């Protein structure tokens, strides 16, 4: 092959093997004698892919439940058991007064 022009085809991510081509014809595999780099030098300039930040988990059911509880609390107000007992006693007193 001395004096002939050949083409070496290789995977830039794996420099362990290369293919030898001449005039569009495959001649064989070339074996690397001393592998100093596992990847092609130009690949070091390519920035690594940016990983997406994990998406925040949103519990829509819990949000809907909380909104519903807030709406009920606003519509109903607070329940005072002491006031309910007083109203019950007052209604009993009124009923007894009518009966007399």
C-alpha positions in Angstrom: 0.0 0.0 0.0 3.0 2.2 0.0 2.4 5.4 -2.0 -1.3 4.7 -2.4 -4.0 7.0 -1.0 -6.4 5.3 1.4 -9.3 6.4 3.5 -9.6 5.5 7.2 -13.2 5.4 8.5 -13.7 5.2 12.3 -16.2 5.8 15.0 -15.2 9.0 16.8 -16.6 7.6 20.0 -14.6 4.4 19.8 -11.1 4.7 18.3 -10.1 1.0 19.0 -10.8 -0.1 15.4 -10.9 1.6 12.0 -11.8 0.5 8.5 -9.5 0.9 5.5 -11.0 2.0 2.2 -9.5 2.7 -1.2 -11.4 4.1 -4.1 -14.7 3.3 -2.5 -13.8 -0.4 -1.8 -13.5 -1.9 1.7 -10.0 -3.4 2.2 -10.2 -4.5 5.8 -10.0 -3.5 9.4 -7.0 -1.6 10.8 -5.8 -2.5 14.3 -4.7 0.3 16.5 -1.3 -0.5 18.0 -1.2 2.1 20.8 -4.5 3.6 21.9 -3.8 6.8 23.8 -7.3 8.2 23.6 -10.6 6.3 23.6 -12.4 9.1 21.8 -11.6 11.5 19.1 -10.0 14.8 20.3 -12.7 17.0 18.7 -15.4 15.3 20.9 -13.9 17.0 24.0 -15.1 20.3 22.6 -18.7 19.2 22.4 -20.5 20.1 25.6 -22.2 17.2 27.4 -26.0 17.0 27.0 -27.9 19.0 29.6 -30.1 16.8 31.8 -33.6 18.1 32.4 -34.4 18.9 35.9 -36.8 16.4 37.4 -40.3 17.7 37.1 -42.0 18.7 40.3 -44.8 16.3 41.2 -48.1 18.1 41.5 -50.9 16.4 43.4 -53.9 17.8 41.7 -56.3 15.7 43.7 -54.9 17.1 47.0 -55.1 20.7 45.6 -58.7 20.1 44.6 -59.6 18.6 48.0 -58.0 21.6 49.8 -59.8 24.1 47.6 -63.1 22.3 48.3 -62.5 22.3 52.1 -61.7 26.1 51.9 -64.9 26.7 50.0 -67.0 24.7 52.4 -65.4 26.5 55.4 -66.2 29.9 53.8 -69.8 28.9 53.0 -70.6 27.3 56.3 -68.5 29.4 58.6 -67.3 27.9 61.9 -69.4 25.6 64.0 -69.7 26.6 67.7 -71.0 23.7 69.8 -71.5 26.0 72.8 -73.8 28.2 70.7 -75.6 25.2 69.4 -76.2 24.0 73.0 -77.5 27.4 74.0 -79.9 27.5 71.1 -81.1 24.1 72.0 -81.7 25.2 75.7 -83.4 28.4 74.5 -85.8 26.4 72.2 -86.6 24.0 75.1 -87.4 27.0 77.4 -89.6 28.6 74.7 -91.4 25.3 74.2 -92.0 24.9 78.0 -93.3 28.5 78.2 -95.8 27.8 75.4 -97.1 24.7 77.1 -97.7 26.6 80.4 
